[in-house]
Amino acid sequence: MLTKIGRLDAEAKNELQEMMEKIYKLLDNNKKAKAEKQLIKLSSTPNYFIREYIGKELINYQDQKLLY
């Protein structure tokens, strides 16, 4: 369960990882608009740790050209 504030526990990180996998699949299937919409929805949170985790995950994405 994602919290509005505070650090991320293992369960929250697993939940975020699953969400990022769905976004990666959208990007791989050339559905950039849907992926961008989900990223914006996910990152529009007051929790800094969630936004930080998302950024770190996006850096590790295999096909960086799809992110531009």
Secondary structure, 3 states (H helix, E strand, C coil): CCCCCCCCCHHHHHHHHHHHHHHHHHHHCCCHHHHHHHHHHHHCCCCHHHHHHHHHHHHCCCCHHHHC
